Structure formats: C-alpha cells, structure tokens
Amino acid sequence: MTDTDPAAAERAAYRRELRGIARAPRMVGFLFVFASLGLWAWPQSGGPMVIGPLATESWGWVCLGIGWLILLWVIVTRTRHHKARMAELEAE
C-alpha cells in the first residue's frame, strides 16, 4: 500500500470526521471527570470539607457521574452517526 492509496485517504478523512463529532461535549465530559479528581484531593490539601449542602467528596462523585453520562452520550452519538454513514454508503 502506498501513500497515494485513495482508500487510505478516505479512511483518514472519515476518522477525522468521527473525531470531530460532539467534540465540545466530549471535552466538557473530560473536564467533569478531572474536576472530580480535584474535588476528592482538595480536602486532603487543606481545602474545605463541605461545599454547600454536600461534602466535597460527594461533589466529586456528582461530577464523575455527570462526566461519564456526557461521555456515554458522546459514544452513542458517534455510533449513531457511524451507522447512518454506513447505511448511506450501502444505499449507493
């Protein structure tokens, strides 16, 4: 296979397309997951033990759950897009 292989170029373009789907929500999901790590470590380094009505550790669990829900939504969205594209290609 050479670098001028049109199929390889099409696959690379499709990979870029898939990576671009729901990119902003994916980054937000990662931020929530990393924020949960910070919320768990903050009381260990002298931060408050309670923020609002919940313990800081509990807010970390909430952030982790929200982050994973967003990331799962992104996975479902990308899978649906991929299936629609494959059905579109089969219809041609």
C-alpha positions, -999 to 999 in steps of 0.1 A, spaced: 0 0 0 14 34 -10 7 69 4 -13 77 -27 -39 50 -19 -73 67 -23 -89 42 2 -64 51 29 -70 88 23 -108 83 26 -104 63 58 -82 90 73 -108 117 64 -136 96 79 -116 92 111 -111 129 113 -149 133 107 -157 109 136 -133 126 160 -150 160 152 -185 147 162 -196 161 196 -160 173 203 -171 201 227 -193 179 248 -165 153 249 -141 179 263 -167 190 289 -171 154 300 -134 151 304 -133 183 324 -160 170 347 -141 138 353 -109 156 360 -128 181 383 -140 151 403 -103 142 410 -97 177 421 -127 177 444 -115 145 460 -80 158 466 -89 193 477 -98 184 513 -66 164 516 -46 195 508 -63 218 533 -95 228 513 -130 228 528 -146 195 538 -181 208 529 -192 229 499 -228 239 502 -251 211 513 -227 183 504 -193 171 514 -166 179 489 -161 142 482 -198 139 474 -195 167 448 -166 147 433 -189 118 429 -216 140 413 -190 155 389 -178 120 380 -213 108 373 -221 138 351 -188 134 332 -194 98 325 -230 105 314 -218 131 289 -191 107 276 -216 79 272 -239 103 253 -209 112 230 -202 75 224 -239 69 214 -239 100 192 -208 89 173 -221 53 170 -254 66 155 -235 88 131 -213 59 120 -243 36 115 -261 63 95 -230 68 73 -225 31 67 -262 27 57 -257 57 34 -227 41 18 -246 7 14 -275 25 -3 -253 39 -30 
